[in-house]
Amino acid sequence: MIVRDAQSRDVKGLVCLEKSLFDAANYALSEQAFYYHIRHNLLLVAQAEEGVIAGYILILIRRKKAKLYSIGVSPLFRRRGIAQMLLEEMDKRLVEKGFESIALEVRSDNKDAITLYENKGFKVLKTLQSFYRDGCNAYLMEKAYAQKTLS
């Protein structure tokens, strides 16, 4: 398994993966959206040895603000540490670029995701009431990066 920057040739596979994970009511990303994010944000893919996209992570970059917008792992590749690999590569890239923190929203009923994020250093900042279309609350979570100091 390798984690690398997404490329235009990955879009069809990303759309197929996205459709298997999210429906339109849950903000599934379109083909056009993936092309946009490849050019303007940080979009990483986890590629299996056979070339299949096993997962992805999308981080929105606005000046010096980073937001984990979406992470997805194919059901065929779950429980193999792929989400952790994607999060670790995200951290590495953001620290290299000088980011001080990253934020995300997560459904308050998604216990597995919350545990994963907490294990990776994210903290709940607040609850966002009725954040999702179905009325589910979300947690706003943030992770701070330790900044290197020059001596």
Secondary structure, 3 states (H helix, E strand, C coil): CEEEECCHHHHHHHHHHHHHHCCHHHCCCCHHHHHHHHHHCEEEEEECCCCCEEEEEEEEEECCEEEEEEEEECHHHCCCCHHHHHHHHHHHHHHHCCCCEEEEEEECCCHHHHHHHHHCCCEEEEEECCCCCCCCCEEEEEEECCCCCCC
